[in-house]
């Protein structure tokens, strides 16, 4: 029985690595940028790497550097990072039903893959009706996590050789990855409306210097709008179906 399952497990692992590769290629230079900025800003190399191991959130970590540079109070730092990361609770609630049959220990590992980009890939696969097996999901999550931590470690090592101005050039990686995921996904009206609404609100919040609040508001508003459009379209389809069946009969 184990021999019969091995090829399937191997295929799931390969699929997880294949889906993770584009994110890994974007995460590595971005986290390397974080490591360079952290080291050049005077943050201890060990603490910088540990922050990637413990936090694993690009937006939160870059904001952390800014708040440390401005000597923000610890309470302010913790509160801001928690608010910025609240969207991951929504990600977990969305993915929970797809992982309901998993053991608890595996669910904890799966939580490491609930980054914005990781959620976009796995939620899209689950929405298409494909089962999320542990061999696939945990491979995917650990691959993108490892890429982020490794990039931070390399960046901290290069911090004394690379200027912060040069490192900031690499920050294009995350926006480019978001655009690639959006372009490669389903281009339905609900999804495009959600993406557009979130982008507009997040951009306005950035122009108003509201920090991570724009990510939270944009994500919630975009998801709500997309869900409402999807429900409206489903309602119209269900209403039209009986009429079509009646005309045929």
N, C-alpha and C positions, 0 to 999 in steps of 0.2 A: 504493500500500500504506500509506503514511504517513497519507493522508487517511482511510483506513478505520480506522486505529488511533486517530486523534485523538479521536473521540467517546468511545471506550472509556476512553482515558486521562483525558479530561476528567471522565467519570463517576466514575472511581476517585478522582480528586483531590477532587471534590465530596463523595464518600462519606467520604473521610478527614477532610475539614473538618467534616462533619456529625457523625461519631463523636467528633471531638476537641472540639467546642464545649462539651459539658457539663463536660469536664475543664478546659478553658481558663477557663470561668466560675468554677470552684472554685479553680484554681491562682492566678489573678490576685490575688484578695484575700488568699489565704494567703501568697503570696510578698511581697505588699505589706506584710503584717504583719511578715514576716521583715525586710524592708528597714527598716521603722520601728523595730523593736526593735534592729536592728544599729546604725542611726544614733544612736538615743537612748542606746545603750550605749557609744558612743564609737568604734565600728568605722569605719574610713575608708570613705567611700562607694564609692570605686573597688574596694576589696577586697571589700566586701559584694556588689557586683554581680558581680565576678569569681568569687566563691564559687558564685553561682548558675549562671554560665556553665560552671564547671569541675566542680562537684559535682552539681548538679541533683538534690537529694534533700532534701525537706522535713524529714524526721526527723533526718537527719545534720546539716543546717544549723542547725536549732533547738538540737540538742544541742551543736553547736560553740559557739554563743553562750553557753550555760550553762557550758561548760568554760572558755571564755575569761574569763568573769566570775569564775570561781572560781580563776583562775590555775593551771589544770592544766598538767602538764608536756607538752611537745610530743609525747613518745613516747606518753603516755597518750591524747592527743587523736587522733593518727594511728591507733593500735591500736583505739580505740573506734569510730572512724568506719569503719574497714575491717571490723570485726566486724558493725557495724550494716548494712553494705552487702553482706554476703555473700549475702543472699537474691537479689540481682540476678544472681549467677552461676547460680543455679538457674533463674531466668527465662530467661537466655540459652540454657542447655542445653535447656530445654523448647521454645523458639522456633526453635532451630537447624535442626532437620529441615525445618521449613516454609520456611526461607530458603536451603536447601542449593543451589538453582540460581542464586542471586544472585551478582553479582560481589562481590569482597571489599570494595571501596570502598563499595558500597551497604550491606553488612552493618555496617560501622562507623557509618554514619549511622543505620541502624535501631536500633543499640544505644542511641541517645538516647531512644528511646521505651519503654525497659524500666523505667519507673517502676511502682509498684504498680498504679495506676489504668490506665496505658497497657497493661500486661501483661494486666490483667483483660479489657479490651476486645478486644485483638488475639488473645489466646489463645482467647477464647470464639468469635470469628469463625473462627479456624483449626480449632477443634474441631468446628465445624459443617460442615466440608468446603469452606469457601470459600477460594479461593487468595489468598495475601497477595502482591499485586503491588507492586513498588517505588513506583509512582505513588501507590498508596493509603497504604502503610505509612510512607513517608518524609514524605509530606504530613502524615499524622497525627502522627508523631513531632516534626517541626519545629514544628508548630502548638502543641502542648502545651509544648514547650521554649521557644518564643518567648514564650508567655504567662507562663511562670514568670520568665524573665529580665526581661521588661518590667515585671511587677509589682514585682520587687525594685528596679528602677531608680526607679519611681514612689515606692515606699515610702521609699527612702533620701532622695529629695527632700523628702518630707513629714515626715521624722524629727524635724526641729526644730519642727514645728508640731503634731504629734499626740502625745499622751501614750502611754506604753507600756501603761497600764491600758486605754485606749480601744482600742488596737490589738489587744489580746488577745481582744477580743470577736469579731474576725474568724476566730479559730482554729476556729470551728465548721465552717468550709467543708470541711475534709478529712474529718472523721468523717461529715458529711452526704453527701459524695460516695460514700464507701464503702458507706453504707446504700443509697443510690440505685442503685448498680451491683449490689449484692446483690439488691435487690428487683426490678430489671429483668431479671436474668439467669434462667438455668434454675433451677427450684426442685426439683431432684432430691435424693434422699436423700444421695448422696455429697457433693454440693456444699454442702448445708445442714449436714451433719455436719462437714465441713472448716471451714466458716465459724464454726460454733458452737464447735468445739474451739479454733480459733485465737484467737477472741475471749475465751474464758474464760481461756486461759493467758496471753495478753497483758495482760488486766486484772489477773490475780493478780500478774504480774511488776511491773506498774505500782504496785500496792498495796504490794509489797515493795521498791519503789524500785530495781529492777534495771535500769532504763533500757532501752536498745535490745535487751537480751538477750531480753526478752519477745516482741518482734517476730520475732526469729529462731526461737526455740523454738516460738512459736505457729504460725508459718508452716510450719515443718517438720512439726510434729506434726499440724496440720490437714490438710496435703497428704497425709501418710502415711495418716491415718485414712480420708480420702476415697478414696484409691487402693485401699486394702484392701477397703472396702465395695463399690467398683465391681467389683473382681475377684471378690468373693464372689457378687455378683449375676449377673455374666457367667457364672461357673461353674455356677450353678444353672440359668441359661437354656440353656446348652449341654447339661447333663445331661437337662433336661426335653424338649429337642427330639427326640432319638432315640426316646424313649418315645412322644411324640405321633405321630411318623411311623410307628412300629410299630403303634400302635392303629388308625391310618387304613388301613394296608395290610391 
